[in-house]
Amino acid sequence: MYRRINGNSRRGCLVHNHPSGDPSPSQADIQMTKAIIDIAKPLGIAVHDHIIVGKSGHASLRGMRLI
């Protein structure tokens, strides 16, 4: 988020991996994503998606309608 704030960017996506290989979002992933979206909104930054990468593929929180 630092680069979003100081780099004059107003949009972004969150991405991280699950070393376990299962890309399914945990409750902690969902809660953290919603918290980041809430924090970013007053700064004028839109979080478009949160992608989780695993050994068996990837998961999109937006695609799963979790955000």
C-alpha positions as CSV (number, residue, x, y, z in Angstrom):
1,M,0.0,0.0,0.0
2,Y,3.0,2.3,0.6
3,R,3.6,2.5,-3.2
4,R,-0.1,3.2,-3.8
5,I,-0.1,6.1,-1.4
6,N,3.2,7.6,-2.4
7,G,3.3,6.6,-6.1
8,N,0.1,8.4,-7.0
9,S,-1.7,5.2,-7.9
10,R,-5.4,4.9,-7.2
11,R,-6.1,1.3,-7.9
12,G,-4.5,-2.0,-7.0
13,C,-4.8,-5.7,-6.4
14,L,-3.6,-7.7,-3.4
15,V,-1.7,-11.0,-4.1
16,H,-0.1,-13.6,-1.9
17,N,0.6,-17.3,-1.9
18,H,-0.4,-20.1,0.4
19,P,2.6,-22.4,0.9
20,S,0.3,-25.2,1.8
21,G,-0.7,-25.3,-1.9
22,D,-4.4,-24.8,-1.3
23,P,-5.5,-21.4,-2.7
24,S,-8.8,-21.3,-0.7
25,P,-9.1,-18.1,1.3
26,S,-9.1,-18.4,5.0
27,Q,-11.3,-16.3,7.3
28,A,-8.2,-14.3,8.2
29,D,-7.6,-13.6,4.5
30,I,-11.1,-12.4,4.0
31,Q,-11.1,-10.2,7.2
32,M,-7.7,-8.7,6.4
33,T,-8.8,-7.9,2.8
34,K,-11.9,-6.2,4.0
35,A,-9.9,-4.2,6.6
36,I,-7.4,-3.1,3.9
37,I,-10.3,-2.1,1.6
38,D,-11.8,0.0,4.4
39,I,-8.5,1.6,5.2
40,A,-7.7,2.4,1.5
41,K,-11.1,3.8,0.6
42,P,-10.7,7.2,2.5
43,L,-7.3,7.5,0.8
44,G,-8.9,7.3,-2.6
45,I,-7.4,3.9,-3.3
46,A,-9.6,1.1,-4.8
47,V,-8.7,-2.5,-4.2
48,H,-10.0,-4.4,-7.2
49,D,-9.2,-7.9,-6.1
50,H,-7.2,-10.2,-3.8
51,I,-5.6,-13.2,-5.6
52,I,-4.3,-16.1,-3.6
53,V,-1.9,-18.4,-5.4
54,G,-1.4,-22.0,-4.5
55,K,0.1,-25.2,-5.9
56,S,-3.3,-26.3,-7.4
57,G,-4.2,-22.9,-8.9
58,H,-5.5,-19.6,-7.7
59,A,-8.5,-18.0,-6.0
60,S,-10.0,-14.6,-6.6
61,L,-11.9,-13.1,-3.7
62,R,-13.7,-10.8,-6.1
63,G,-14.6,-13.8,-8.3
64,M,-15.8,-15.7,-5.3
65,R,-17.9,-12.7,-4.4
66,L,-16.2,-12.4,-1.0
67,I,-15.4,-8.7,-1.5
